[in-house]
């Protein structure tokens, strides 16, 4: 791990800068976690582009969010084919930090889809950008529920039958690493 946070050279439309985070009170929280990129030195380094980070309160980033990232990493070893989608929610009139007015998300989400045959399984998580000592399971949602909150259809390319089955419920026994 290099902690070499820097602007993303592929972003030409304007980007966050290190000065945006300086004395802001926010961590540079990874969306795609650096620890999940340990398989490649180059990819690990690129995970520190500011296009892959977002303002997170320190108690959130170093607490419940870290626990979720660790649980997802463990799940990736238990499922042959696991899709993980991460994003954040911005509320109207959201706060910003720094001279580039970097948006501070109200909440973050992760959606997991195990596409290992014979059965496809899914689960979603929605966590407010604030510290929490609650168990991860208290932040679990069906994918359908999360989709209705954030107005995104994550798996529109699945057949309607499979999409309905996967998105309307989750079975905790399929997610052993989620405490």
C-alpha positions as CSV (number, residue, x, y, z in Angstrom):
1,X,0.0,0.0,0.0
2,X,1.5,3.3,-1.1
3,X,-1.1,5.9,0.1
4,X,-0.1,7.8,-3.0
5,X,-3.3,9.8,-3.4
6,X,-3.3,11.9,-6.6
7,X,-5.4,13.3,-9.4
8,X,-6.5,10.9,-12.1
9,X,-4.8,11.8,-15.3
10,X,-7.7,10.2,-17.3
11,X,-10.2,12.8,-15.9
12,X,-10.1,15.9,-18.1
13,X,-13.3,17.5,-16.9
14,X,-12.1,18.6,-13.5
15,X,-11.3,16.6,-10.5
16,X,-10.8,16.7,-6.8
17,X,-7.3,17.7,-5.6
18,X,-5.4,16.9,-2.4
19,X,-6.0,20.4,-1.2
20,X,-9.8,19.7,-1.1
21,X,-9.3,17.2,1.7
22,X,-6.6,19.1,3.6
23,X,-8.1,20.2,7.0
24,X,-11.6,19.2,5.8
25,X,-12.2,16.7,8.6
26,X,-12.9,14.0,6.0
27,X,-10.9,10.9,5.0
28,X,-10.2,10.1,1.4
29,X,-12.4,7.0,1.4
30,X,-11.8,4.4,-1.3
31,X,-14.8,3.2,-3.4
32,X,-12.8,0.2,-4.8
33,X,-10.7,-0.6,-1.7
34,X,-6.9,-0.6,-2.0
35,X,-6.7,-3.9,0.0
36,X,-8.7,-5.6,-2.7
37,X,-6.1,-4.6,-5.3
38,X,-3.1,-6.4,-3.7
39,X,-2.9,-8.7,-6.7
40,X,-1.3,-6.0,-8.8
41,X,1.2,-3.3,-7.8
42,X,-0.1,-1.1,-10.7
43,X,-3.7,-1.5,-9.9
44,X,-3.1,-1.0,-6.2
45,X,-1.3,2.3,-7.1
46,X,-4.2,3.3,-9.4
47,X,-6.7,2.7,-6.6
48,X,-5.3,5.9,-5.0
49,X,-6.5,8.1,-7.9
50,X,-8.8,10.8,-6.4
51,X,-11.5,9.6,-8.9
52,X,-11.7,6.4,-6.7
53,X,-12.1,8.2,-3.4
54,X,-14.9,10.2,-1.8
55,X,-15.2,12.2,1.4
56,X,-15.9,10.0,4.4
57,X,-16.0,10.8,8.0
58,X,-13.0,9.2,9.7
59,X,-15.2,7.1,12.1
60,X,-17.2,5.8,9.2
61,X,-14.2,5.1,6.9
62,X,-12.1,3.5,9.5
63,X,-15.0,1.7,11.2
64,X,-18.2,0.3,9.7
65,X,-17.1,0.9,6.1
66,X,-13.8,-0.9,6.6
67,X,-15.7,-3.8,8.2
68,X,-18.0,-4.0,5.1
69,X,-15.0,-3.9,2.8
70,X,-13.3,-6.8,4.8
71,X,-16.5,-8.8,4.7
72,X,-16.9,-8.4,0.9
73,X,-13.2,-9.5,0.5
74,X,-14.0,-12.6,2.5
75,X,-17.1,-13.2,0.5
76,X,-15.1,-13.0,-2.7
77,X,-13.1,-16.1,-1.6
78,X,-16.3,-18.0,-0.8
79,X,-18.1,-17.3,-4.1
80,X,-16.6,-18.3,-7.4
81,X,-18.1,-15.4,-9.3
82,X,-19.0,-12.3,-7.2
83,X,-20.0,-8.9,-8.6
84,X,-19.6,-6.0,-6.3
85,X,-21.0,-2.5,-7.1
86,X,-20.2,0.5,-4.9
87,X,-21.5,4.0,-5.0
88,X,-22.7,6.9,-2.9
89,X,-25.8,9.0,-2.4
90,X,-25.9,12.8,-2.6
91,X,-28.8,14.6,-1.1
92,X,-30.2,17.9,-2.5
93,X,-28.1,20.9,-1.4
94,X,-25.3,18.5,-0.3
95,X,-22.3,19.9,1.4
96,X,-19.0,20.2,-0.4
97,X,-15.3,20.5,0.7
98,X,-12.3,22.3,-0.7
99,X,-11.7,24.8,-3.5
100,X,-13.1,22.2,-6.1
101,X,-16.3,21.8,-4.1
102,X,-16.0,18.0,-3.8
103,X,-19.5,16.6,-2.9
104,X,-19.8,15.0,0.5
105,X,-22.2,12.0,0.2
106,X,-24.9,11.4,2.7
107,X,-24.6,7.6,2.4
108,X,-22.7,4.8,0.6
109,X,-23.9,1.5,-0.8
110,X,-22.6,-1.8,-1.9
111,X,-24.5,-4.4,-3.9
112,X,-23.2,-8.0,-4.1
113,X,-24.4,-10.5,-6.7
114,X,-23.1,-14.1,-6.7
115,X,-23.5,-15.3,-10.2
116,X,-22.1,-18.8,-9.5
117,X,-24.5,-21.4,-11.0
118,X,-26.8,-23.1,-10.2
119,X,-28.4,-20.3,-8.1
120,X,-27.8,-16.6,-8.3
121,X,-27.9,-14.8,-4.9
122,X,-27.8,-11.1,-4.1
123,X,-27.7,-8.7,-1.1
124,X,-27.3,-4.9,-0.8
125,X,-26.0,-2.5,1.9
126,X,-26.8,1.1,2.6
127,X,-24.8,3.0,5.2
128,X,-25.0,6.6,6.3
129,X,-21.7,8.5,6.1
130,X,-21.3,8.4,9.9
131,X,-19.7,6.2,12.5
132,X,-21.6,3.2,13.7
133,X,-21.1,0.2,16.0
134,X,-24.1,-1.6,14.7
135,X,-23.6,-5.1,13.1
136,X,-23.3,-5.0,9.3
137,X,-26.5,-7.0,9.0
138,X,-28.5,-4.0,10.3
139,X,-27.5,-2.2,7.0
140,X,-28.6,-5.1,4.7
141,X,-31.3,-4.5,2.2
142,X,-32.9,-6.5,-0.6
143,X,-31.5,-5.2,-4.0
144,X,-35.1,-4.2,-4.9
145,X,-35.3,-2.0,-1.8
146,X,-32.0,-0.3,-2.5
147,X,-33.0,0.2,-6.2
148,X,-36.2,2.0,-5.1
149,X,-34.3,4.3,-2.7
150,X,-31.6,5.4,-5.2
151,X,-33.5,4.9,-8.5
152,X,-31.0,2.6,-10.2
153,X,-31.8,-0.8,-11.8
154,X,-28.5,-2.6,-11.2
155,X,-29.2,-5.8,-13.1
156,X,-31.5,-4.9,-15.9
157,X,-29.8,-7.4,-18.2
158,X,-30.9,-10.4,-16.1
159,X,-34.0,-12.1,-17.2
160,X,-37.1,-10.8,-15.4
161,X,-37.6,-14.1,-13.7
162,X,-34.0,-14.3,-12.3
163,X,-33.9,-10.5,-11.5
164,X,-37.2,-10.8,-9.5
165,X,-35.9,-13.9,-7.6
166,X,-32.5,-12.4,-6.8
167,X,-33.6,-8.8,-6.0
168,X,-36.7,-9.4,-3.8
169,X,-35.0,-11.2,-0.9
170,X,-31.7,-12.4,0.5
171,X,-30.7,-15.5,2.4
172,X,-28.1,-14.7,5.1
173,X,-26.8,-18.3,5.1
174,X,-25.4,-17.5,1.7
175,X,-23.3,-14.6,3.1
176,X,-21.2,-16.2,5.8
177,X,-18.9,-13.2,6.4
178,X,-21.7,-10.7,7.2
179,X,-21.9,-10.4,11.0
